[in-house]
Amino acid sequence: MTNPIFRGWRVNVLVIAAALSLLGMAVDARGATQVTFSKDVAPIFQAKCQECNQPSSIAPMSLITYQDARP
């Protein structure tokens, strides 16, 4: 049986990977548009990830700021 905390962590990683790959395809489709954390990535994290991925929460890392998410 899988621990629900770790199962949720794997889902978060999959959501992040999917979001980043979709952003990459969108950039290719639009040309040389600059992708930024605050404009493109942060809204996805806020909608799907930050509830659990914040300091002192159940997720293993914070995704509140760029400095938190980058490593």
C-alpha positions as CSV (number, residue, x, y, z in Angstrom):
1,M,0.0,0.0,0.0
2,T,1.3,3.4,-0.9
3,N,1.6,6.2,1.6
4,P,-0.8,9.0,0.5
5,I,1.8,11.7,1.1
6,F,4.3,10.1,-1.3
7,R,1.5,9.3,-3.8
8,G,0.5,13.0,-3.8
9,W,4.2,14.0,-4.2
10,R,4.5,11.9,-7.3
11,V,1.3,13.4,-8.7
12,N,2.7,16.9,-8.1
13,V,5.9,16.0,-9.9
14,L,3.9,14.7,-12.9
15,V,1.8,17.9,-12.9
16,I,4.9,20.1,-12.9
17,A,6.6,18.0,-15.7
18,A,3.4,18.2,-17.8
19,A,3.1,21.9,-17.2
20,L,6.7,22.6,-18.2
21,S,6.4,20.4,-21.3
22,L,3.2,22.2,-22.4
23,L,5.0,25.5,-21.9
24,G,7.8,24.3,-24.1
25,M,5.3,23.4,-26.8
26,A,3.6,26.7,-26.5
27,V,6.9,28.5,-26.9
28,D,7.7,26.5,-30.1
29,A,4.2,27.2,-31.5
30,R,4.5,31.0,-30.9
31,G,8.1,31.4,-31.9
32,A,10.8,32.9,-29.7
33,T,8.5,34.0,-26.8
34,Q,10.3,34.3,-23.5
35,V,8.9,32.0,-20.8
36,T,9.1,33.5,-17.3
37,F,8.5,32.0,-13.9
38,S,6.1,34.8,-12.8
39,K,4.1,35.0,-16.0
40,D,4.0,31.3,-17.1
41,V,5.0,28.9,-14.4
42,A,3.8,30.5,-11.1
43,P,0.1,30.6,-12.1
44,I,0.2,26.8,-12.7
45,F,1.9,26.2,-9.3
46,Q,-0.6,28.5,-7.6
47,A,-3.6,26.7,-9.1
48,K,-2.3,23.1,-8.8
49,C,0.6,22.8,-6.4
50,Q,1.0,25.5,-3.7
51,E,-1.7,24.2,-1.4
52,C,0.7,21.3,-0.4
53,N,4.0,22.7,-1.6
54,Q,4.7,25.4,0.9
55,P,6.9,25.6,4.0
56,S,5.8,23.3,6.9
57,S,3.3,21.4,4.7
58,I,3.1,17.8,3.6
59,A,5.0,18.2,0.4
60,P,8.8,17.8,0.4
61,M,9.6,21.3,-1.0
62,S,8.1,24.8,-1.3
63,L,7.0,26.1,-4.7
64,I,6.0,29.6,-3.5
65,T,8.9,31.6,-5.0
66,Y,11.3,31.1,-8.0
67,Q,14.2,30.6,-5.5
68,D,12.2,27.8,-3.8
69,A,11.2,26.0,-7.1
70,R,14.5,26.3,-9.0
71,P,16.5,23.6,-7.1
